[in-house]
Amino acid sequence: MTIPKQVRETLGLKRQGRVVIGVEPAKKSFTIHQPPSIFDLAGTFTPKDKRKIIDAVKIRDYMEKHYERT
């Protein structure tokens, strides 16, 4: 769906991608908003088992030392 530029600017829709359209029949209206991206959600969830938290820097270092192309 193409949303006109003026409407996108008014609603604050900045990036391309998905939008959520909600319909309220009783009010005869609808809402449009952009759902959060995976990057917006980073850090908002915590694992159930705190022992399984892995540092991304350690993972990268491990991969650089042990990864081998085949």
GUTISE-283674 format. One record per residue: x, y, z of N, C-alpha, C in turn. Coordinates in nm, 4 decimals. Example, Ala and Ser with C-alpha at 12.3 -4.5 7.8 and 13.67 -1.06 7.14 Angstrom:
REM GUTISE-283674
+----------+----------+----------+----------+----------+----------+----------+----------+----------+
!    neast !   nnorth !      nup !   caeast !  canorth !     caup !    ceast !   cnorth !      cup !
+----------+----------+----------+----------+----------+----------+----------+----------+----------+
!   1.3190 !  -0.5690 !   0.7800 !   1.2300 !  -0.4500 !   0.7800 !   1.3200 !  -0.3300 !   0.7800 !
!   1.2850 !  -0.2250 !   0.7080 !   1.3670 !  -0.1060 !   0.7140 !   1.2900 !   0.0030 !   0.7870 !
+----------+----------+----------+----------+----------+----------+----------+----------+----------+
REM end
This chain:
REM GUTISE-283674
+----------+----------+----------+----------+----------+----------+----------+----------+----------+
!    neast !   nnorth !      nup !   caeast !  canorth !     caup !    ceast !   cnorth !      cup !
+----------+----------+----------+----------+----------+----------+----------+----------+----------+
!   0.0846 !  -0.1165 !   0.0000 !   0.0000 !   0.0000 !   0.0000 !   0.0895 !   0.1234 !   0.0000 !
!   0.0578 !   0.2173 !  -0.0801 !   0.1325 !   0.3424 !  -0.0851 !   0.0599 !   0.4471 !  -0.0020 !
!   0.1315 !   0.5024 !   0.0931 !   0.0758 !   0.6078 !   0.1780 !   0.1385 !   0.7386 !   0.1322 !
!   0.0581 !   0.8383 !   0.1008 !   0.1114 !   0.9658 !   0.0520 !   0.2133 !   1.0273 !   0.1488 !
!   0.3109 !   1.0966 !   0.0937 !   0.4196 !   1.1550 !   0.1715 !   0.3688 !   1.2441 !   0.2841 !
!   0.2725 !   1.3279 !   0.2555 !   0.2202 !   1.4194 !   0.3577 !   0.1596 !   1.3422 !   0.4750 !
!   0.0898 !   1.2332 !   0.4450 !   0.0309 !   1.1504 !   0.5509 !   0.1420 !   1.0819 !   0.6301 !
!   0.2445 !   1.0274 !   0.5612 !   0.3573 !   0.9631 !   0.6297 !   0.4272 !   1.0608 !   0.7236 !
!   0.4498 !   1.1829 !   0.6762 !   0.5161 !   1.2833 !   0.7597 !   0.4301 !   1.3196 !   0.8801 !
!   0.2998 !   1.3348 !   0.8585 !   0.2085 !   1.3692 !   0.9678 !   0.2053 !   1.2585 !   1.0742 !
!   0.2080 !   1.1326 !   1.0291 !   0.2025 !   1.0188 !   1.1217 !   0.3389 !   0.9812 !   1.1777 !
!   0.4445 !   1.0413 !   1.1235 !   0.5788 !   1.0109 !   1.1727 !   0.6315 !   0.8772 !   1.1237 !
!   0.5830 !   0.8289 !   1.0086 !   0.6324 !   0.7043 !   0.9518 !   0.7600 !   0.7357 !   0.8746 !
!   0.8743 !   0.6899 !   0.9260 !   1.0020 !   0.7316 !   0.8696 !   1.0648 !   0.6292 !   0.7767 !
!   1.0493 !   0.5031 !   0.8046 !   1.1175 !   0.4046 !   0.7223 !   1.0185 !   0.3241 !   0.6400 !
!   1.0707 !   0.2638 !   0.5372 !   0.9854 !   0.1768 !   0.4574 !   0.9595 !   0.0490 !   0.5359 !
!   0.8561 !  -0.0205 !   0.5006 !   0.8290 !  -0.1470 !   0.5673 !   0.6824 !  -0.1619 !   0.5988 !
!   0.6577 !  -0.2291 !   0.7066 !   0.5213 !  -0.2628 !   0.7446 !   0.4553 !  -0.1538 !   0.8273 !
!   0.3261 !  -0.1465 !   0.8142 !   0.2448 !  -0.0613 !   0.9010 !   0.1291 !  -0.1456 !   0.9515 !
!   0.0782 !  -0.1075 !   1.0649 !  -0.0377 !  -0.1747 !   1.1220 !  -0.1555 !  -0.0794 !   1.1101 !
!  -0.2623 !  -0.1282 !   1.0516 !  -0.3824 !  -0.0469 !   1.0356 !  -0.4900 !  -0.1057 !   1.1253 !
!  -0.5362 !  -0.0244 !   1.2193 !  -0.6431 !  -0.0658 !   1.3093 !  -0.7729 !   0.0034 !   1.2711 !
!  -0.8812 !  -0.0726 !   1.2756 !  -1.0115 !  -0.0181 !   1.2382 !  -1.1012 !  -0.0157 !   1.3612 !
!  -1.1681 !   0.0964 !   1.3829 !  -1.2628 !   0.1118 !   1.4929 !  -1.3999 !   0.1435 !   1.4340 !
!  -1.4799 !   0.0396 !   1.4044 !  -1.6092 !   0.0606 !   1.3385 !  -1.7046 !   0.1503 !   1.4182 !
!  -1.7030 !   0.1390 !   1.5507 !  -1.7940 !   0.2199 !   1.6322 !  -1.7664 !   0.3692 !   1.6155 !
!  -1.6395 !   0.4038 !   1.6015 !  -1.6021 !   0.5444 !   1.5847 !  -1.5917 !   0.5835 !   1.4375 !
!  -1.6058 !   0.4848 !   1.3491 !  -1.5899 !   0.5073 !   1.2055 !  -1.4548 !   0.5715 !   1.1760 !
!  -1.3493 !   0.5109 !   1.2338 !  -1.2147 !   0.5624 !   1.2142 !  -1.1148 !   0.4472 !   1.2050 !
!  -0.9939 !   0.4825 !   1.1685 !  -0.8866 !   0.3844 !   1.1666 !  -0.7572 !   0.4513 !   1.2107 !
!  -0.6619 !   0.3691 !   1.2525 !  -0.5324 !   0.4188 !   1.2961 !  -0.4246 !   0.3508 !   1.2140 !
!  -0.3160 !   0.4202 !   1.1929 !  -0.2008 !   0.3649 !   1.1229 !  -0.0787 !   0.3915 !   1.2098 !
!  -0.0027 !   0.2872 !   1.2366 !   0.1250 !   0.3060 !   1.3058 !   0.2247 !   0.2033 !   1.2563 !
!   0.3509 !   0.2328 !   1.2786 !   0.4578 !   0.1448 !   1.2350 !   0.5025 !   0.0608 !   1.3541 !
!   0.5014 !  -0.0724 !   1.3399 !   0.5463 !  -0.1576 !   1.4505 !   0.6965 !  -0.1417 !   1.4722 !
!   0.7436 !  -0.1732 !   1.5909 !   0.8874 !  -0.1605 !   1.6162 !   0.9664 !  -0.2616 !   1.5337 !
!   1.0878 !  -0.2246 !   1.4983 !   1.1748 !  -0.3177 !   1.4262 !   1.2456 !  -0.4055 !   1.5283 !
!   1.3134 !  -0.5067 !   1.4818 !   1.3877 !  -0.5952 !   1.5714 !   1.4955 !  -0.5173 !   1.6464 !
!   1.5490 !  -0.4125 !   1.5829 !   1.6508 !  -0.3306 !   1.6483 !   1.5907 !  -0.2449 !   1.7600 !
!   1.4653 !  -0.2022 !   1.7429 !   1.3984 !  -0.1260 !   1.8478 !   1.3738 !  -0.2124 !   1.9713 !
!   1.3585 !  -0.3429 !   1.9508 !   1.3288 !  -0.4357 !   2.0599 !   1.4534 !  -0.4849 !   2.1326 !
!   1.5703 !  -0.4573 !   2.0790 !   1.6948 !  -0.5050 !   2.1394 !   1.7066 !  -0.4576 !   2.2837 !
!   1.7338 !  -0.5503 !   2.3716 !   1.7519 !  -0.5186 !   2.5130 !   1.6242 !  -0.5147 !   2.5936 !
!   1.5091 !  -0.5365 !   2.5317 !   1.3838 !  -0.5301 !   2.6070 !   1.3429 !  -0.6647 !   2.6644 !
!   1.4052 !  -0.7723 !   2.6174 !   1.3722 !  -0.9053 !   2.6671 !   1.4898 !  -0.9618 !   2.7453 !
!   1.4610 !  -1.0363 !   2.8492 !   1.5660 !  -1.1015 !   2.9258 !   1.5418 !  -1.2517 !   2.9223 !
!   1.6486 !  -1.3297 !   2.9140 !   1.6318 !  -1.4749 !   2.9102 !   1.5823 !  -1.5274 !   3.0446 !
!   1.5106 !  -1.6389 !   3.0394 !   1.4606 !  -1.6992 !   3.1628 !   1.5764 !  -1.7487 !   3.2491 !
!   1.6767 !  -1.8054 !   3.1844 !   1.7926 !  -1.8572 !   3.2551 !   1.9076 !  -1.7586 !   3.2384 !
!   1.9369 !  -1.6837 !   3.3411 !   2.0381 !  -1.5781 !   3.3330 !   2.1774 !  -1.6335 !   3.3022 !
!   2.2003 !  -1.7623 !   3.3270 !   2.3310 !  -1.8215 !   3.2982 !   2.3568 !  -1.8295 !   3.1486 !
!   2.2534 !  -1.8202 !   3.0663 !   2.2684 !  -1.8351 !   2.9222 !   2.2908 !  -1.7018 !   2.8507 !
!   2.3130 !  -1.5945 !   2.9231 !   2.3414 !  -1.4654 !   2.8599 !   2.4806 !  -1.4726 !   2.7994 !
!   2.4907 !  -1.4441 !   2.6704 !   2.6174 !  -1.4545 !   2.5996 !   2.6549 !  -1.3164 !   2.5469 !
!   2.7779 !  -1.2790 !   2.5708 !   2.8294 !  -1.1496 !   2.5254 !   2.8612 !  -1.1570 !   2.3762 !
!   2.8057 !  -1.0663 !   2.2975 !   2.8253 !  -1.0667 !   2.1529 !   2.9718 !  -1.0488 !   2.1157 !
!   3.0464 !  -0.9724 !   2.1926 !   3.1889 !  -0.9517 !   2.1636 !   3.2647 !  -1.0827 !   2.1812 !
!   3.2308 !  -1.1592 !   2.2856 !   3.2952 !  -1.2891 !   2.3070 !   3.2626 !  -1.3856 !   2.1942 !
!   3.1405 !  -1.3809 !   2.1458 !   3.1014 !  -1.4677 !   2.0346 !   3.1837 !  -1.4327 !   1.9107 !
!   3.1951 !  -1.3051 !   1.8826 !   3.2729 !  -1.2620 !   1.7650 !   3.4187 !  -1.3054 !   1.7771 !
!   3.4783 !  -1.2861 !   1.8942 !   3.6167 !  -1.3283 !   1.9153 !   3.6313 !  -1.4787 !   1.8955 !
!   3.5386 !  -1.5554 !   1.9493 !   3.5419 !  -1.7014 !   1.9348 !   3.5341 !  -1.7397 !   1.7870 !
!   3.4420 !  -1.6780 !   1.7129 !   3.4261 !  -1.7101 !   1.5721 !   3.5520 !  -1.6753 !   1.4928 !
!   3.6148 !  -1.5633 !   1.5239 !   3.7362 !  -1.5244 !   1.4532 !   3.8502 !  -1.6225 !   1.4781 !
!   3.8557 !  -1.6794 !   1.5965 !   3.9626 !  -1.7741 !   1.6302 !   3.9358 !  -1.9156 !   1.5791 !
!   3.8076 !  -1.9542 !   1.5734 !   3.7757 !  -2.0942 !   1.5454 !   3.7068 !  -2.1191 !   1.4115 !
!   3.6602 !  -2.0169 !   1.3446 !   3.5886 !  -2.0371 !   1.2187 !   3.6859 !  -2.0679 !   1.1064 !
!   3.6489 !  -2.1648 !   1.0258 !   3.7329 !  -2.2038 !   0.9142 !   3.6471 !  -2.2264 !   0.7918 !
!   3.6802 !  -2.1593 !   0.6829 !   3.6036 !  -2.1783 !   0.5593 !   3.6309 !  -2.3154 !   0.5023 !
!   3.5263 !  -2.3752 !   0.4468 !   3.5447 !  -2.5079 !   0.3863 !   3.5304 !  -2.5023 !   0.2367 !
+----------+----------+----------+----------+----------+----------+----------+----------+----------+
REM end
